[in-house]
Amino acid sequence: MTDSQKLDLILLKLDEHDAKFELINTQLAELKADMVEVKADIVELKADVAELKADMVEVKADIVELKADVAELKADMVEVKADIVELKTKVNNINFILENEVRVNIIRIAEGHLDLSRNLHEAMKPNNEVEMLAVKVSMLETDVKELKRKIS
């Protein structure tokens, strides 16, 4: 192989390397562009994550508030249940009083009223008789007056 052939071979190899180098540079440029895009996406992702963290802090605060509200509601429910038990007891006591005392007293009053009504009718019976006798006496007086007038 001559020097000229060797040089041609070297040049050929250099051209091949230059083409490969050119391809590598193009790919490197594409890779750099992709990296810039990835960095932009990462920045956007970091902003989204920061926003999510802020939202999570707000959600956690809301959850703490809800837990406090639920605890308060539970305490209120215990109080309401105690009040209901107390009311049931009072209603049972009132029903007991109504059945055992008021009803009995109403029956006694009704029986007494019935007796009073009977006594009133019995007491008025003589008055009725007296009135009837007064009417008869009045009629007899009228008859007597008429007879006296006829006799005189």
C-alpha positions as CSV (number, residue, x, y, z in Angstrom):
1,M,0.0,0.0,0.0
2,T,1.3,3.3,-1.0
3,D,1.4,6.4,1.0
4,S,-1.2,7.9,-1.1
5,Q,-3.5,5.0,-0.6
6,K,-2.8,5.2,3.1
7,L,-3.6,8.8,3.1
8,D,-6.8,8.2,1.2
9,L,-7.7,5.5,3.6
10,I,-7.0,7.8,6.6
11,L,-9.1,10.5,4.9
12,L,-11.9,8.1,4.3
13,K,-11.7,7.0,7.9
14,L,-11.7,10.6,9.0
15,D,-14.7,11.3,6.9
16,E,-16.5,8.4,8.4
17,H,-15.5,9.6,11.8
18,D,-16.6,13.2,10.9
19,A,-20.0,11.8,9.8
20,K,-20.3,9.8,13.0
21,F,-19.2,12.9,14.9
22,E,-21.7,15.0,13.1
23,L,-24.4,12.4,13.9
24,I,-23.3,12.4,17.5
25,N,-23.4,16.2,17.6
26,T,-26.9,16.2,16.2
27,Q,-28.0,13.6,18.7
28,L,-26.3,15.6,21.5
29,A,-28.1,18.8,20.3
30,E,-31.4,16.8,20.3
31,L,-30.6,15.4,23.7
32,K,-29.8,19.0,25.0
33,A,-33.2,20.2,23.6
34,D,-34.9,17.2,25.3
35,M,-33.1,18.0,28.6
36,V,-34.2,21.7,28.4
37,E,-37.8,20.4,27.9
38,V,-37.4,17.9,30.8
39,K,-36.1,20.7,33.0
40,A,-39.1,22.9,32.1
41,D,-41.4,19.9,32.9
42,I,-39.5,19.4,36.2
43,V,-40.0,23.1,37.1
44,E,-43.7,22.8,36.2
45,L,-43.9,19.6,38.2
46,K,-42.2,21.3,41.2
47,A,-44.8,24.1,41.0
48,D,-47.6,21.5,40.9
49,V,-46.0,19.6,43.9
50,A,-45.7,22.9,45.8
51,E,-49.4,23.6,45.1
52,L,-50.4,20.1,46.1
53,K,-48.4,20.6,49.4
54,A,-50.2,23.8,50.1
55,D,-53.5,22.1,49.3
56,M,-52.6,19.2,51.6
57,V,-51.8,21.6,54.4
58,E,-55.2,23.2,53.9
59,V,-56.9,19.7,53.8
60,K,-55.1,18.7,57.0
61,A,-56.3,21.9,58.7
62,D,-59.8,21.1,57.5
63,I,-59.5,17.6,58.8
64,V,-58.4,18.8,62.2
65,E,-61.3,21.2,62.3
66,L,-63.7,18.4,61.2
67,K,-62.3,16.1,64.0
68,A,-62.9,18.9,66.5
69,D,-66.5,19.3,65.2
70,V,-67.1,15.6,65.3
71,A,-65.8,15.4,68.9
72,E,-68.1,18.3,69.8
73,L,-71.1,16.6,68.1
74,K,-70.3,13.3,70.0
75,A,-70.3,15.2,73.3
76,D,-73.6,16.9,72.3
77,M,-75.1,13.5,71.4
78,V,-74.2,12.1,74.8
79,E,-75.9,15.1,76.4
80,V,-79.0,14.7,74.2
81,K,-79.1,11.0,75.0
82,A,-79.0,11.8,78.7
83,D,-81.8,14.4,78.2
84,I,-83.9,11.8,76.3
85,V,-83.5,9.3,79.1
86,E,-84.5,12.0,81.6
87,L,-87.5,12.9,79.5
88,K,-88.6,9.3,79.2
89,T,-88.4,9.0,83.0
90,K,-90.5,12.1,83.5
91,V,-93.1,11.0,80.9
92,N,-93.3,7.6,82.6
93,N,-93.8,9.4,85.9
94,I,-96.5,11.6,84.4
95,N,-98.3,8.6,82.9
96,F,-98.1,6.9,86.2
97,I,-99.7,9.9,88.0
98,L,-102.4,10.2,85.3
99,E,-103.3,6.6,85.5
100,N,-103.1,6.1,89.3
101,E,-104.2,9.5,90.7
102,V,-105.9,11.7,88.1
103,R,-108.1,9.0,86.6
104,V,-109.2,7.8,90.0
105,N,-109.9,11.4,91.1
106,I,-111.9,12.0,88.0
107,I,-114.0,8.9,88.6
108,R,-114.6,10.0,92.2
109,I,-115.7,13.4,91.0
110,A,-118.0,11.9,88.4
111,E,-119.5,9.6,90.9
112,G,-120.0,12.5,93.3
113,H,-121.5,14.5,90.5
114,L,-123.9,11.7,89.8
115,D,-124.9,11.5,93.5
116,L,-125.3,15.3,93.5
117,S,-127.5,15.1,90.4
118,R,-129.7,12.4,92.0
119,N,-129.8,14.4,95.3
120,L,-130.9,17.5,93.3
121,H,-133.7,15.6,91.6
122,E,-134.8,14.1,94.9
123,A,-134.6,17.5,96.5
124,M,-136.6,19.1,93.7
125,K,-139.3,16.4,93.9
126,P,-141.0,18.0,96.9
127,N,-140.7,21.4,95.1
128,N,-142.5,19.9,92.1
129,E,-145.2,18.5,94.4
130,V,-145.5,21.9,96.2
131,E,-145.8,23.6,92.9
132,M,-148.5,21.2,91.8
133,L,-150.3,21.7,95.1
134,A,-150.0,25.5,94.7
135,V,-151.6,25.2,91.3
136,K,-154.4,23.1,92.7
137,V,-154.9,25.5,95.6
138,S,-155.0,28.4,93.1
139,M,-157.7,26.5,91.0
140,L,-159.6,25.7,94.1
141,E,-159.5,29.4,95.3
142,T,-160.7,30.4,91.9
143,D,-163.6,27.9,92.1
144,V,-164.4,29.0,95.7
145,K,-164.5,32.7,94.6
146,E,-166.7,31.8,91.7
147,L,-169.0,29.8,94.0
148,K,-169.1,32.7,96.5
149,R,-170.0,35.0,93.7
150,K,-172.8,32.7,92.6
151,I,-174.1,32.3,96.1
152,S,-174.0,36.0,96.8
